[in-house]
C-alpha cells in the first residue's frame, strides 16, 4: 500500500484548504482512512477518520465544525476539507490507512499500518 498526500500550502487565518490522499497498492474500500498532524515539538495527533464506505467518521474536538473528511472509493482517494483555519492548525498533515479488523481505532496511531509522506499546512495570522 502506498499513500500520497497533497494539497498543503500557506493560507491566511480564516482561509480554507483541501488535502487529498491518493491510495494505491491495495483494495481501498477495505481500509479505514485517517488524517493525523504533527506540529513542531508536539506529538502526532489524530485529526479525522472515515470508515470503509464513509458511513462513520471521526473528528477531533479541536477541528469539529471546521474540518470534514470524505472519501471517493471509485477514485481511491480520501479528502480533508479544512475551513476557518487557525494558526494552531499549522502542522505537517499525514494520511494513514488502517486495515480491516472488525473494529475501528480512530485515534490510535499504532493501528494505522500505512502512512503517507505528509504535506505541510501553514496558517498565518
Secondary structure, DSSP 8 states (H G I E B T S, - for coil): -EEEEE--EEEETT--EEEEEEEESS-GGGEEEEEEEE-TTS--EEEEEE-TTSS-EEE-TTTTTTEEEEEETTTTEEEEEE-S--GGG-EEEEEEEEE--SS--TT-GGG--EE---EEEEEE-
